[in-house]
Structures are given as C-alpha cells and as structure tokens.
C-alpha cells in the first residue's frame, strides 16, 4: 500500500496495512546521519551569503520559483522520511522569507526568525525571535500575502515531483500558516495583546489571515492536494493565548470555512496546534478539522490526555501524536516502548490514528530512543492490531 492511501484511510477511520507515521518537524542531524542522510546547511548558508549580495530579494524569489531547485531542497527530508518509514513529507505554501537580516529573516507574516546551530551535532534550528509589527499601522504598511503568488504552488508541485519519483512511498502534504500563530507572532505577544482591545483592527488582521488561508487551501486542493496541514498553535502548556470567546469570534468561523472548502474539493485538513486546547477542543472538532496534531503530552492540564480525548472524540477526529519529547530525550527505553505500544493498542484499532511524537524530533532525542519507537511501530503497528500483553 502506498503512503497517501495509508494516511487517508486512517483519517477516514479505516484500517490500512499499517499505522501511518508522521513528524511535524525533524531537526536532528545525528539521527539523519545514522540513516545515511548527510544534512545540508542550505538555508543557513544561503541566507548568510545573500545578506551581502545586491538584489538579494530578487535572487531569493528566483530560487523559490525554480521547481527543480525547490525539489532538490525538499529531497533530503523526503528521502529520510522514506528510509525511516514516515509516511508524510511536508512541502510549504507560506512562511517564506520576505526580508533577509543577520542570521535569519523576517517572514511574510512579520515574524523575525533566526537560524542557529546546535553545538552538539550541528543541527540547524529555526527559532522565533519576536514580531516586526509594533502596531496596526505597521501591519497595514506591510505588503499583504498573495495566495496566487507562484512560489506557493511551485513548492507543492516540487513535492509532487518527489512523491512521484519515490513511487508514493512518501505522501507530499502542503502546509500553510493559518490564523492565530502567525498573527500574534507577527506582532509579538505584548503588542498583539494590546491590539485585542481594538476590535475593528484585530478583526481586520484575523480576516486578512483567514481570507488568505482559505484561498490558499482552495488553490492547493484544486491542484490535487488531498491533505493540507494548517500550522496554527492556539495555546501553550498552561492554557490558551487568548480567551475562548475571541477564538470563537475571530478564528473558528474561518477554520470552519477552510475545512468546508477543503472537503468540497476532496481534501482533508490536519491541524497542528501545540498547547493545552481543552477549553476549545469542542470548537476544533465542530469546525470540521479531520486530524489534530500533536495532543501535546507535557501540558499542565492532566485532563488534556490523548486517551481521555480519544474516548470522547475518537469517532469524530483522527489523533496524531503524542510521545513526549522529554521522554524521547531522557526516558528509559522500556518506558518509551510501553507508551508507544499503548498508543497503538488503544488508538489505532479501526483507524483514526497516526503515530507521532508529542511535538517534534529535536536534537536532544537520542538514536536508541528513536529506534525504540520505530521498533514498536514495526512490531505492533500492522493491521489488524494485535497487542495482548
């Protein structure tokens, strides 16, 4: 069975040949090298060079329009995914650099992003360093995102080229920034919180983000995307970034329209949102989201528990997660194996589950712990699920 069929069957609550696997981000050079992939420093090196070249932004855009060059940049992680049997490879439709700065860039959402090398193994980590917009006037003067910008569809099509080249062993899934995360990060949390007091202004910002995301999802689905990831963190470990009332007023009406548009074009929506989402979990389900990642296991809320949530919503939502990154970096092998086995045993029967960490694979995750996870999936993840002990 190929990867797209496997993933989509699971999301449709059907049993494929084995439990699909996915990671929203894989930043660990040690593990990649272990599987024969030599990680490149492409973006890191490219930005350092471009910063000192005239017409750098034109050069950067020319590179992003080159389908073969983009495919070359994606190939490393797609090939790694194939080797370790992760079913999804991610292409991107937004979050592109808009302005190059020292050690990083300001992206098209106004987020200041910087690249750093992890001293242990040289892994390049992209981190958020604050918002570019100081107020609403700053935001209004920024060039708005254009869903018809050709760099967006080219990235997805380059991923399609790789999926075809790999005979569908990896499912090319495009990802797009959505409403909440990109909005507050463009301003920074303090300025964003001030903006919430100005109802017309904050509604305008959220509506801009919603309209862009809706149009982007339509374009991707019309061009053959069968699953689309929305990057949209709604919370942190102790709760939500804003009140449930504000999510219901500004965010979920758009998410509902986005899901409806995707479904109309035979596409599914996977929402990636970290944090404790308990107060708005019902809203996420009601909006029509098909799958949710990662059901973060290290929140402060004991009720935000993937097994409890699956018991209540397992027939309405596909769960994607949720092995703790802390466990993967510091836990005992036996502990990791038992938890991984429990996820498969409880969540996988009947479909509706995709195996994944509870956030991402960062540089602190060790090879032996990663391989313990993969062994469990290999041993117990075939359908029909049979785990007695």
Phi and psi in degrees as a GROMACS rama.xvg file:
@    title "Ramachandran Plot"
@    xaxis  label "Phi"
@    yaxis  label "Psi"
@TYPE xy
-82.7497  166.73  UNK-2
-64.6983  -43.988  UNK-3
-58.6223  -43.751  UNK-4
-61.861  -43.3724  UNK-5
-60.7003  -48.5557  UNK-6
-66.2964  -46.8428  UNK-7
-68.8862  -33.7427  UNK-8
-63.192  -43.2289  UNK-9
-61.4953  -43.7337  UNK-10
-65.2431  -30.7183  UNK-11
-82.9863  9.06653  UNK-12
58.7243  46.2472  UNK-13
-122.026  159.604  UNK-14
-95.5655  112.979  UNK-15
-81.0122  -159.414  UNK-16
-73.2858  -35.817  UNK-17
-150.256  165.095  UNK-18
-65.7127  125.618  UNK-19
-68.2038  159.183  UNK-20
-131.701  150.99  UNK-21
-155.583  147.908  UNK-22
-134.261  128.504  UNK-23
-69.0383  -27.6869  UNK-24
-153.333  139.663  UNK-25
-130.653  97.6437  UNK-26
-119.548  81.5851  UNK-27
-154.888  94.5539  UNK-28
-63.7944  -33.0234  UNK-29
-61.0439  -46.758  UNK-30
-68.8765  -40.2814  UNK-31
-62.0854  -42.9866  UNK-32
-64.092  -35.0904  UNK-33
-59.3226  -30.4499  UNK-34
-99.3322  17.9201  UNK-35
83.9546  13.7398  UNK-36
-102.613  125.627  UNK-37
-94.936  103.613  UNK-38
-64.0692  135.795  UNK-39
-93.6252  162.242  UNK-40
-107.284  36.255  UNK-41
-50.0645  -59.2962  UNK-42
-65.6145  -42.8209  UNK-43
-59.7525  -50.323  UNK-44
-67.8105  -41.3179  UNK-45
-61.7256  -43.7341  UNK-46
-67.5027  -37.0833  UNK-47
-63.6022  -37.696  UNK-48
-74.2869  -47.093  UNK-49
-60.7101  -31.3869  UNK-50
-56.1169  -26.6156  UNK-51
-107.542  10.7944  UNK-52
-107.967  133.363  UNK-53
-61.3285  152.422  UNK-54
58.5779  30.3374  UNK-55
-60.8725  -35.2605  UNK-56
-70.9251  -34.8092  UNK-57
-66.5289  -40.4606  UNK-58
-63.5328  -43.2641  UNK-59
-61.7046  -43.7557  UNK-60
-66.853  -36.5042  UNK-61
-61.6299  -39.7892  UNK-62
-65.4212  -40.3011  UNK-63
-70.2373  -18.3026  UNK-64
-89.5381  -8.15778  UNK-65
-89.9625  104.496  UNK-66
-59.8778  -40.0728  UNK-67
-68.5797  -39.2919  UNK-68
-67.5637  -39.9873  UNK-69
-64.183  -42.7125  UNK-70
-60.8889  -38.0897  UNK-71
-62.3886  -39.3935  UNK-72
-67.932  -32.5686  UNK-73
-81.1242  -21.17  UNK-74
-61.5888  -35.677  UNK-75
-56.7934  -51.0487  UNK-76
-74.9665  -31.5791  UNK-77
-65.0411  -44.1859  UNK-78
-65.9261  -39.9025  UNK-79
-60.9936  -44.6343  UNK-80
-58.3638  -41.0617  UNK-81
-63.4195  -42.7351  UNK-82
-67.5387  -34.237  UNK-83
-99.1772  4.31442  UNK-84
66.2597  38.0485  UNK-85
-84.0109  131.705  UNK-86
-84.3451  -16.5398  UNK-87
-117.891  131.872  UNK-88
-113.485  135.907  UNK-89
-100.565  127.138  UNK-90
-106.003  161.959  UNK-91
-120.739  149.533  UNK-92
-121.055  -1.87427  UNK-93
-155.616  -169.176  UNK-94
74.007  18.8352  UNK-95
-73.5215  150.275  UNK-96
-61.2906  137.712  UNK-97
-108.783  -37.6251  UNK-98
-140.132  126.531  UNK-99
-83.315  132.192  UNK-100
-129.492  176.944  UNK-101
-60.8882  124.436  UNK-102
65.0536  17.7588  UNK-103
174.018  -144.031  UNK-104
-161.901  163.155  UNK-105
-100.751  124.144  UNK-106
-84.9613  177.993  UNK-107
-68.7817  -12.1679  UNK-108
-92.2151  -0.327115  UNK-109
86.8639  14.7379  UNK-110
-89.2232  130.861  UNK-111
-84.9139  114.879  UNK-112
-119.556  134.194  UNK-113
-128.513  147.335  UNK-114
-101.991  134.301  UNK-115
-133.956  153.227  UNK-116
-97.0387  128.539  UNK-117
-72.4843  125.542  UNK-118
-63.7077  -27.1975  UNK-119
-63.5094  -51.5803  UNK-120
-135.37  11.0118  UNK-121
81.1055  9.30962  UNK-122
-58.8586  132.736  UNK-123
-85.3672  125.411  UNK-124
-117.582  128.075  UNK-125
-95.9515  118.775  UNK-126
-120.957  152.645  UNK-127
-85.3514  129.587  UNK-128
-120.615  14.5187  UNK-129
124.664  174.858  UNK-130
-100.564  146.649  UNK-131
-82.6081  -30.9884  UNK-132
-82.2931  128.029  UNK-133
-89.7434  -27.7712  UNK-134
-159.854  -176.352  UNK-135
-63.8888  -37.7108  UNK-136
-62.2874  -40.399  UNK-137
-57.501  -45.8701  UNK-138
-61.9964  -44.8574  UNK-139
-64.6044  -27.9348  UNK-140
-80.8162  -9.4273  UNK-141
-82.0866  139.736  UNK-142
-64.8671  123.2  UNK-143
-70.9682  155.833  UNK-144
-69.727  138.221  UNK-145
-110.501  112.914  UNK-146
-64.0362  -20.1453  UNK-147
-90.3228  2.92428  UNK-148
-59.6321  125.788  UNK-149
-64.5993  -20.952  UNK-150
-62.6991  -24.4611  UNK-151
-72.2997  -51.7258  UNK-152
-72.0459  -29.7694  UNK-153
-62.8883  -39.8787  UNK-154
-62.9067  -42.5297  UNK-155
-65.2069  -44.2303  UNK-156
-66.4867  -33.6987  UNK-157
-63.5013  -39.0581  UNK-158
-64.731  -36.1666  UNK-159
-63.7015  -39.5657  UNK-160
-58.9567  -42.5097  UNK-161
-68.2324  -41.0768  UNK-162
-58.9887  -44.5094  UNK-163
-64.6372  -42.7323  UNK-164
-60.9397  -34.6924  UNK-165
-91.7677  13.2965  UNK-166
54.4066  39.4343  UNK-167
63.4187  23.6338  UNK-168
-72.4839  -20.2311  UNK-169
-126.178  134.28  UNK-170
-91.9997  116.455  UNK-171
-76.1347  114.835  UNK-172
-123.121  120.141  UNK-173
-77.6576  148.898  UNK-174
-123.335  144.246  UNK-175
-138.752  140.5  UNK-176
-64.5253  148.059  UNK-177
-113.898  -121.051  UNK-178
-104.802  -56.1333  UNK-179
-76.2084  -56.0836  UNK-180
-59.1219  -48.6679  UNK-181
-66.8103  -29.9528  UNK-182
-70.9865  -55.067  UNK-183
-67.6809  -34.1476  UNK-184
-70.5785  -29.1357  UNK-185
-65.6878  -29.3763  UNK-186
-98.7808  -23.9656  UNK-187
85.6681  148.334  UNK-188
-63.1723  -37.1448  UNK-189
-67.0046  -48.8917  UNK-190
-67.0272  -36.5789  UNK-191
-62.2249  -41.9191  UNK-192
-63.3853  -38.3919  UNK-193
-64.2565  -40.0565  UNK-194
-64.548  -28.8546  UNK-195
-59.4775  -23.9645  UNK-196
-75.3263  -14.0076  UNK-197
-107.476  91.806  UNK-198
-59.3686  -43.9224  UNK-199
-65.743  -38.867  UNK-200
-69.5579  -47.3003  UNK-201
-67.5628  -34.2372  UNK-202
-64.5526  -39.6323  UNK-203
-61.0051  -42.718  UNK-204
-64.8996  -49.0479  UNK-205
-62.7336  -37.9773  UNK-206
-67.1489  -36.8205  UNK-207
-60.5261  -46.7524  UNK-208
-65.741  -41.1176  UNK-209
-64.9906  -43.1835  UNK-210
-64.0155  -43.5399  UNK-211
-61.5742  -48.3035  UNK-212
-63.4758  -41.4166  UNK-213
-60.1872  -49.0008  UNK-214
-64.9007  -37.6822  UNK-215
-64.5839  -42.8305  UNK-216
-63.9566  -41.1673  UNK-217
-59.4438  -47.446  UNK-218
-61.8902  -45.8181  UNK-219
-63.4325  -45.069  UNK-220
-65.0804  -40.2059  UNK-221
-67.2188  -21.445  UNK-222
-99.3545  15.6329  UNK-223
104.67  1.6503  UNK-224
-70.2841  120.729  UNK-225
-95.61  -11.7328  UNK-226
-147.602  136.112  UNK-227
-130.186  132.414  UNK-228
-94.0519  132.888  UNK-229
-103.797  118.144  UNK-230
-83.9043  115.292  UNK-231
-162.903  69.4626  UNK-232
-59.0603  127.399  UNK-233
-103.004  -15.998  UNK-234
-150.505  -179.168  UNK-235
-128.873  -171.88  UNK-236
-64.0711  -23.8648  UNK-237
-106.188  6.9352  UNK-238
148.155  -157.749  UNK-239
-94.4865  158.205  UNK-240
-75.0646  -24.6886  UNK-241
-148.389  175.684  UNK-242
-67.7869  151.412  UNK-243
-54.5332  -35.4447  UNK-244
-58.4097  -43.0621  UNK-245
-67.6192  -38.3053  UNK-246
-60.3089  -42.8402  UNK-247
-69.4788  -28.3198  UNK-248
-83.1154  -42.1917  UNK-249
-105.814  -29.2872  UNK-250
-104.342  -54.9378  UNK-251
-68.3118  -30.4313  UNK-252
-57.9202  -36.4625  UNK-253
-72.0204  -41.9912  UNK-254
-60.868  -38.8187  UNK-255
-62.2084  -45.2022  UNK-256
-64.4664  -38.8839  UNK-257
-63.3436  -44.8823  UNK-258
-64.7185  -41.0591  UNK-259
-62.261  -41.8313  UNK-260
-64.8615  -41.1724  UNK-261
-63.2152  -47.7258  UNK-262
-64.3145  -34.2483  UNK-263
-62.311  -28.5185  UNK-264
-104.937  25.0424  UNK-265
58.5516  38.3886  UNK-266
-121.186  155.95  UNK-267
-111.776  159.276  UNK-268
-118.22  124.553  UNK-269
-108.457  117.041  UNK-270
-94.7946  124.69  UNK-271
-101.194  115.77  UNK-272
-144.711  117.071  UNK-273
-76.3698  172.851  UNK-274
93.1171  176.879  UNK-275
-83.4537  108.403  UNK-276
-106.277  15.8311  UNK-277
-55.5394  -41.1154  UNK-278
-67.0251  -21.0864  UNK-279
-122.209  14.4889  UNK-280
-61.8899  -41.589  UNK-281
-61.8903  -36.4573  UNK-282
-66.535  -39.0156  UNK-283
-61.7033  -45.9577  UNK-284
-63.9632  -45.5512  UNK-285
-66.2073  -25.6078  UNK-286
-71.9348  -15.56  UNK-287
103.05  6.79662  UNK-288
-57.6707  135.042  UNK-289
-87.3473  -34.5627  UNK-290
-145.206  145.681  UNK-291
-127.441  131.495  UNK-292
-131.05  142.074  UNK-293
-110.354  6.82362  UNK-294
52.5757  65.8032  UNK-295
-54.0488  124.69  UNK-296
-86.2913  -4.82517  UNK-297
-110.667  25.3674  UNK-298
-74.304  168.968  UNK-299
-81.7533  -5.15473  UNK-300
-99.2442  110.462  UNK-301
-65.0898  -19.7839  UNK-302
-81.6398  -15.4578  UNK-303
-82.8298  78.3724  UNK-304
-127.867  126.799  UNK-305
-60.2792  -32.5744  UNK-306
-74.2998  -40.0616  UNK-307
-66.0523  -42.4884  UNK-308
-67.1768  -38.3877  UNK-309
-64.298  -37.1955  UNK-310
-59.0957  -36.7184  UNK-311
-89.8797  -36.7475  UNK-312
-120.164  8.59044  UNK-313
-59.996  -24.0276  UNK-314
-87.9875  -6.68329  UNK-315
-113.068  -14.6715  UNK-316
-145.197  142.18  UNK-317
-90.9712  127.595  UNK-318
-93.8569  135.394  UNK-319
-126.928  103.451  UNK-320
158.562  -163.735  UNK-321
-149.396  54.0927  UNK-322
-70.1398  125.05  UNK-323
-60.8166  130.064  UNK-324
-61.617  -29.5561  UNK-325
-65.9091  -43.5444  UNK-326
-62.3472  -39.2138  UNK-327
-70.5418  -19.3823  UNK-328
-102.84  -24.7687  UNK-329
-130.376  -14.3419  UNK-330
-74.8836  165.787  UNK-331
-73.9295  146.893  UNK-332
-56.9226  -43.1901  UNK-333
-62.2011  -37.4385  UNK-334
-65.6239  -44.1941  UNK-335
-62.8627  -44.255  UNK-336
-63.0346  -43.5048  UNK-337
-65.7492  -41.4687  UNK-338
-69.0467  -42.1976  UNK-339
-60.7745  -41.5794  UNK-340
-64.622  -39.8131  UNK-341
-64.4184  -40.9146  UNK-342
-57.1364  -47.5159  UNK-343
-66.6168  -44.5263  UNK-344
-62.8877  -42.806  UNK-345
-86.945  -40.3063  UNK-346
-96.6327  -26.3249  UNK-347
-80.8159  -32.7628  UNK-348
-55.6846  130.345  UNK-349
85.2754  3.44995  UNK-350
81.8655  -167.627  UNK-351
80.1698  18.7908  UNK-352
-144.96  137.8  UNK-353
-125.593  126.168  UNK-354
-71.7065  131.362  UNK-355
-166.68  165.649  UNK-356
-74.2199  174.317  UNK-357
-90.8928  13.9885  UNK-358
-167.03  -73.4418  UNK-359
-167.524  174.419  UNK-360
-102.821  105.003  UNK-361
-98.3576  175.232  UNK-362
-63.4279  -16.7081  UNK-363
-80.9954  -13.0787  UNK-364
-73.0414  127.704  UNK-365
-89.3772  156.821  UNK-366
-59.2376  -45.4493  UNK-367
-63.9615  -35.1853  UNK-368
-73.6862  -40.1432  UNK-369
-61.2729  -44.3556  UNK-370
-67.9495  -29.2779  UNK-371
-63.0871  -41.5742  UNK-372
-62.2941  -47.2877  UNK-373
-65.2032  -34.9371  UNK-374
-63.3011  -41.7482  UNK-375
-64.1541  -44.681  UNK-376
-62.8354  -40.9369  UNK-377
-64.6359  -39.6175  UNK-378
-79.4609  -39.8815  UNK-379
-113.925  -5.07163  UNK-380
-88.8174  7.69532  UNK-381
-87.4286  141.216  UNK-382
-88.1709  145.209  UNK-383
-70.8634  145.387  UNK-384
-68.4992  126.359  UNK-385
-133.872  95.4403  UNK-386
-130.55  104.88  UNK-387
-92.6504  -38.8306  UNK-388
